[in-house]
Amino acid sequence: MTIIHQGFSQRAGWAGDQPISYLMHKALANPELISLAAGFVDQDTLPVDLMRQAVDSLLSDRKRGQAALQYGTTVGHAPLREIALNRWREADGEPECERGIGLDQVLITAGSNELLHLLGDTLCDPGDIILVASPCYFVYLGLATNLGIRTIGVEADEQGMIPESLEDTLRQLNNIGDLPRVKAIYLTDYFNNPSTESLALERRGPIVETAKRWSRSFPIRVIEDAAYRELRYKVDDIPSLRSFDEEGDTVVVAQTFSKSFSPGIRVGFGILPPDLVAPCGAQKGNIDFGAPNFTQCVLAEVFNLGLFEEHLGNLRRGYEAKLNAMVEACDEHLAPLDGVSFTRPGGGLYVWLTLPHEVNTSAASPLFERAMDEGMIYVPGEYCYAVEGAPIAHNQIRLSFGVQSQKRIREGIAALARAVFFICFCSLTGLYIIFDAFANLDEFMQHAGDNGNLLGIMGEYYAYRSIYFFDKTSGLLALVSAMFTVTWIRRHNELTALMAAGVSRGRVVVPVILAAICISLFAAGMRETVLPRIQHELSRDPKNLSGEKGQVFRARYDNETVILIGGKASYRSDKRIESPQFNMPPALATYGNQIVATNAYFRPADPATGRPAGYLIHGVERPKDLYSEPSLFLEGRPVVITPADHPEWLQPDQCFIASNMDFEQLTGGTAWRQFSSTAELMRGLRNPSLDFGADVRVAIHSRLVQPLLDVTLLFLGLPMVLRRDTGNMFLAMGLCLAAVSVFMMVVIACQYLGAIMFVGTATAAWLPLMIFIPIVAFFSDPLRQ
């Protein structure tokens, strides 16, 4: 980790630890890893022989060799600048707007990244804004951050940046007064790194036009990073953004020979609008006196000898084979996984992979660690999103096929697929406890530091949760167990043998049915006895295990006294409300509409002192003289009890507000209803302080009906297995899931109709039985045979 102290500049702090450094550290620390992360070029394609030939040719002439080994000009080697400009014009079809480009507008740099840095440093002050497609080249995002530039993501799709989204972003920035800070729009418009799409031809003109239209006191530049333009394999070339800039004052071209020839020579070039030439040249002169002159001269010699195009053709064929290997491996290993998709690019060096939304691909995720355990490393997609603007996706991956061989690419994809399958499997099989524990590990560790053993605390927490899981899934467990048992009996031909001996199917499955019914009845018993006793444990928040942290408190009426009880926060550990506010109804507003205090504590009724249940108020702040006021009564029942009437148990800064709504009922919300027994819910209905809706009445009836629903579900699923002629357990599982899905949808729909009073509450609970019992009777022939 980079440590920045006060002796360094702000930019040193802004640079920080870049993602590329972290990924390279991981790769270097594990040399055996198959890196599909680095965007390096294929080692075997590096043009050693061509470079030797060009160097020999250049140095064979002493004067040319001496000139190449001397300092060059800041703007670069003139012959190479001319070659670069002519090739760019030819690629665009020599449009009229590019014929007027002067050679002085072409700048040679040490790779395109130097030019991108020069542009950021020349155009932007710290706090200025550059708009980028979302996702974007993550090294550029780091470069901009290092310069103190804000990057804002603009929504993109499979055809690149969306012009309408760019328009909306500029309009929003204008509305908040930030438009003057927008200095440029950055686009990798050919085979975007990372998402691989090229900006559609029909979008190029509108984007340039949008930049011009929103330019007010100065031009908003469009930075066209065309690093991958020449690495196309399956598609034809299309005109550049620069070809749509008729005035030549908006688009800045950034190109490089790193990808198309060799990264080691560090040669790139830019085509600048006329007004940018002098300031960028001045900045460049202060930095490097010009890019390395020798490599520029050698590259120019490569072109002069006609060696470049042949090398580029070989390069394209080699990369296309690698791309095909990666796509085929993705088809084989990743496409079968549910929710997984990937791009099939026509060029560039990358494949962009999207996983299900619930699968996190970040460097801190279980998937990333699992992938490294399996032997590969990737670039997490979240690195490729600006922190502002379009939302960041956390379920994407950039894969590079540039460095590895076809064999290693296939092995890397297979390793990634194993990691993805492992993570998805854990999610789909309900082992959320693992992820929940990881997500709350800091809280568990902090609590353990104060209260004891970490494993003991986690074990206790999840032991209680597992009881609740059993309650919620008991009906499903009974059905699955019964269906798998019957399927297993049939698979081993035991059912056929028993039936041949005169034993009916019904007699064979009766023990299975009885066992399943016992599971349902056991769950019902736990629901009424065990869950209410441990509801305090089930209500614990892993981020607040001790209950000492305040929870958001939502105001609620005591329906009997019509007092609105509010406060800043509630604390489960001591049943306390912080900064309570009791808004009094007119009948109890004798000395003010509010009682405001420091804290309020729930206290149960105390027969010894005659104190009713309610809330002991500490540190009364308003009204000021409450201690001297008499207590207030409602229909002969004390509601607000003051120290004037009960000095024996109330201090001068205290009072007591009677309420039949205890702390759990006041603050527990749905959790209290969920974990209470049926008897407690029925008592709650009779409690005048509580105002339960129809949903609670439906829940009470549903509790009574639940064992019958579990049995009905069992009799719905078993005939499906007994009717089939196969002993396939996976088919049984599929039938089970289908039956449960339909059954649960009907149950939930009926309960919802009762909650909104569309049907009676009792009817809503019993209606699923009325629907499914005839269906069960119709399909139950296999059980009666």
Disulfide bonds with the S-S distance in Angstrom:
none
